[in-house]
Amino acid sequence: MSFCCITEKEFGKMGLWEQLVMDQIFALKESGLYDRTDKLFVSCIYDRISDIETVVNIIGKDKCEIISSTNDKRKYEYSALDFIYKQSKKEDFLVCYFHTGCLIKKKRL
C-alpha cells in the first residue's frame, strides 16, 4: 500500500502560498508522515511558471511529482480529484489532501 499526499495549489495569491506549503511540509515531517510518504502529488494553478519549480524545491525533488499544472483559474481542484479517483481504481492507498485555493487577494478600500 502506498501513501500519497495531494497538494492542490492556486499559486500567486498574495505571496502566501510559499509559506503555506513550507508549513504543510514541516507539519508532515514533524508527524513522521513525510518519511512514510512515497510521493507528494501536486496539482497546481500558477501565475508564473517558475512557481512550479519553487514548490518542487520546497517539497523535495525526490518526493514531489507534478500531476497537473495550468494557469487556467477555471480548472479548480478537478485535476487533483480526477487523479485520486483514477489512482483509487488501480490500488489501495491513503490520501492526505491539502487545499490552498482559498487564499485570495485582499481588496484595498
Secondary structure, DSSP 8 states (H G I E B T S, - for coil): -EEEEEEEEETTSTT-HHHHHHHHHHHHHHHTHHHH-SEEEEEEE-SSTHHHHHHHHHH-TTTEEEEEEES-GGGTTHHHHHHHHHHHHH--EEEEEEE-TT-------
